[in-house]
């Protein structure tokens, strides 16, 4: 069964059952996090496992999986500890590839409206978060799983203004389908961030255009690629840094 098929099968299970089987701490846990714990580890005994002073989302033998739906910098202390204790760590970072905003009535719970967000997340848009743990990416035993997921973001009409949408509460994120997964476990895996359209040497602007992202995000991406050895800074043209690919 493919990753997408397994994802689709898990979506058929009622949300309450997913939350119940996901493990300790699910009362305050967002559904997407609980869902992915069950997706990556069917054995409940391997979920929410105490490892030293931390609790790992998943621990099977000497392999730990941490699922981080928000800022990856929150994992830095955990990563340092796990690696110092000889564990291998897989970091799972899910991102909303396509998002629908679903507005619900705070009193009745009924859906009032839904609209598709104009923002689309691609793999290169993960640079901003990956940069926060870039020094760990080339460590032996560390891998990253980037997931692009189509989701519904549930919001309550309890905010300010005539529409009640300003500063409204974001209730939860519900997965609808798996768009794709990409693993970063060795140097060669980073080739996915180096399109063939890049010239022999290139700057931040050229790289941003090649991968379809902002220059700010591209700058973070190039720092990551330099850190893992996928690109190398090879000089300057005025104040502009030049890079060349090493893969």
C-alpha positions in Angstrom: 0.0 0.0 0.0 1.4 3.4 -1.0 1.8 6.3 1.4 -1.2 8.1 -0.1 -3.4 5.0 0.2 -2.5 4.5 3.9 -3.2 8.1 4.5 -6.6 7.8 2.8 -7.5 4.7 4.8 -6.6 6.4 8.1 -8.9 9.3 7.1 -11.9 6.9 7.2 -11.4 6.3 10.9 -13.5 8.6 13.1 -11.6 11.5 14.6 -12.5 10.5 18.2 -10.9 7.1 17.6 -7.7 8.7 16.3 -7.5 11.0 19.3 -8.1 8.1 21.7 -5.5 5.8 20.1 -2.8 8.5 19.6 -1.6 8.4 23.2 -1.0 10.6 26.2 -1.7 14.3 26.1 -4.3 14.2 23.3 -6.8 16.3 25.2 -4.9 19.4 24.4 -3.3 18.0 21.2 -4.3 19.2 17.8 -5.9 16.6 15.5 -3.3 16.7 12.8 -0.5 15.9 15.3 -2.6 13.0 16.7 -3.4 11.7 13.2 0.2 11.7 12.1 1.4 9.8 15.2 -1.0 7.0 14.3 0.0 7.3 10.6 3.7 6.8 11.3 3.3 4.3 14.2 0.4 1.8 14.3 1.6 0.3 17.6 0.2 2.4 20.5 2.9 1.1 22.8 5.5 3.0 20.8 3.7 6.3 20.9 4.3 9.0 23.7 7.4 7.2 25.1 9.4 8.7 27.9 13.1 9.1 26.8 15.1 10.6 29.6 13.5 13.9 30.6 11.6 14.2 27.4 8.6 12.4 25.9 9.1 11.3 22.3 6.1 11.3 19.9 7.2 7.8 18.7 10.1 5.6 19.9 10.7 2.2 18.5 14.0 0.7 19.7 16.7 3.4 19.1 14.7 5.2 16.5 12.7 8.3 17.5 10.2 10.2 15.4 9.2 13.7 16.4 6.3 15.4 14.6 6.4 19.2 14.7 3.5 21.0 13.2 4.9 24.4 14.1 8.3 26.0 14.7 11.1 23.5 14.4 13.3 25.5 16.8 11.2 24.0 19.6 12.9 20.7 18.8 16.5 21.9 19.2 16.9 20.8 22.8 15.3 17.4 22.2 17.4 16.8 19.2 20.6 17.6 21.1 19.6 15.2 23.9 18.5 12.3 21.7 21.6 12.4 19.6 23.8 12.6 22.7 22.1 9.4 23.9 22.8 7.6 20.7 19.3 7.7 19.2 18.5 8.2 15.5 15.8 10.8 15.0 13.3 11.4 12.2 11.8 14.9 12.2 8.4 15.1 10.5 7.3 18.5 9.4 3.8 18.7 7.8 2.8 21.8 5.8 -0.5 22.8 4.2 -0.1 22.4 0.5 -3.7 23.5 -0.2 -5.8 25.0 2.6 -9.5 25.6 2.9 -10.6 28.1 5.6 -13.8 26.7 7.2 -15.8 29.2 9.4 -18.1 27.7 12.0 -20.7 29.3 14.3 -19.4 29.4 17.9 -22.8 28.7 19.3 -24.2 25.9 17.0 -20.9 24.5 15.6 -22.5 24.7 12.1 -20.4 25.5 9.1 -21.1 29.1 8.0 -18.8 29.3 5.0 -15.7 27.9 3.5 -13.1 29.4 1.0 -9.9 28.2 -0.5 -6.8 30.0 0.6 -4.7 31.6 -2.2 -1.5 30.4 -0.5 0.1 27.1 -1.7 2.9 25.5 0.2 5.7 23.7 -1.7 8.8 21.9 -0.5 11.0 24.9 -0.9 8.7 26.9 1.4 10.0 24.7 4.3 13.4 26.4 4.1 12.3 29.0 6.7 11.7 26.2 9.3 14.5 23.9 8.2 16.9 26.8 8.8 16.2 26.7 12.5 17.7 23.2 12.8 20.2 23.4 9.9 23.2 22.4 12.1 21.5 19.1 12.8 20.7 18.2 9.2 24.1 16.9 8.4 24.4 14.9 11.7 24.5 11.2 11.3 21.2 9.7 12.5 19.1 12.7 11.6 16.5 12.6 8.8 13.6 14.9 7.9 10.3 13.9 6.4 8.6 16.9 4.7 4.8 16.3 4.1 2.6 18.4 1.9 -1.0 17.9 3.1 -4.3 19.4 1.8 -6.1 20.6 4.9 -9.2 22.3 6.3 -8.4 25.0 8.8 -11.3 25.4 11.2 -11.9 28.8 12.6 -14.7 30.1 14.9 -16.6 33.3 14.1 -15.8 34.8 17.5 -13.5 37.7 16.5 -13.9 41.4 16.0 -15.5 43.6 13.4 -18.7 43.2 11.4 -17.5 39.9 10.0 -16.3 38.6 13.4 -13.2 37.2 11.6 -10.6 39.6 12.9 -8.5 37.7 15.5 -10.9 34.8 15.4 -10.0 31.6 17.1 -8.2 28.9 15.0 -9.7 25.7 16.3 -7.9 23.0 14.5 -6.4 21.7 11.3 -8.1 18.7 9.7 -6.2 16.7 7.0 -8.1 16.0 3.7 -5.4 14.3 1.6 -1.7 13.7 1.2 -0.2 15.6 -1.7 3.3 14.3 -1.3 6.2 13.4 1.0 10.0 14.0 0.6 12.7 12.5 2.8 16.0 14.3 3.6 18.3 11.7 5.0 21.5 12.0 3.0 23.3 14.6 0.9 21.9 13.3 -2.4 18.3 13.9 -1.2 18.9 17.7 -1.2 19.3 17.6 -5.0 15.5 18.1 -5.1 16.2 21.7 -4.2 18.6 22.2 -7.2 16.7 22.5 -10.4 18.5 21.9 -13.7 17.7 25.5 -14.8 20.3 26.9 -12.4 23.4 28.2 -14.2 27.0 27.2 -13.4 27.1 29.9 -10.8 24.1 31.7 -9.4 23.1 34.2 -6.8 20.1 34.5 -4.4 17.9 36.2 -7.0 18.6 33.5 -9.6 18.0 30.7 -7.1 14.7 32.3 -5.9 13.5 32.4 -9.5 14.5 28.8 -10.2 12.7 27.3 -7.3 9.8 29.8 -7.2 10.1 31.4 -3.8 11.0 34.8 -2.3 14.5 36.0 -2.1 14.4 36.0 1.7 13.3 32.3 1.7 15.9 31.5 -1.0 18.6 33.0 1.2 17.7 30.7 4.0 17.6 27.8 1.6 21.1 28.5 0.3 22.4 28.6 3.8 20.9 25.2 4.5 22.3 23.8 1.2 25.8 25.2 2.1 25.6 23.7 5.5 24.9 20.2 4.2 27.4 20.5 1.3 24.9 20.6 -1.5 26.1 24.0 -2.7 29.2 26.0 -2.1 29.8 29.8 -2.0 32.4 30.4 -4.8 32.9 34.1 -4.8 31.3 37.5 -5.0 30.1 39.9 -7.8 30.1 43.2 -6.1 28.1 42.7 -2.9 26.3 39.7 -4.4 27.3 36.2 -3.1 27.7 33.6 -5.9 27.1 29.9 -5.4 27.8 26.7 -7.3 26.1 23.3 -7.0 28.0 20.4 -5.6 25.5 17.7 -6.7 
